[in-house]
Amino acid sequence: MKVDWKKRIEINPDIMGGKPVIKGTRVPVEVIVGGLAGGMTIEEVCREYRIKEEEVRAALAYATETLSEEYLIAVSN
């Protein structure tokens, strides 16, 4: 099932300098993804940042979509 991150993530220049955050919080997507990458479980992230599992999944969906749109240019030396 595809997660519609747009319902749970907001980007507002007045909140955290425009970084994507969980709506209604100041919890940045990068902190959630970083916590998971650092070995935290979804349950630990939810407890630590007082967010719901659906919001963690929205953060992951946002990161996935953003990375899929990113272009890298290889430069040879």
Order of alpha helices (4+ residues) and beta strands (2+ residues): beta-beta-alpha-alpha-alpha
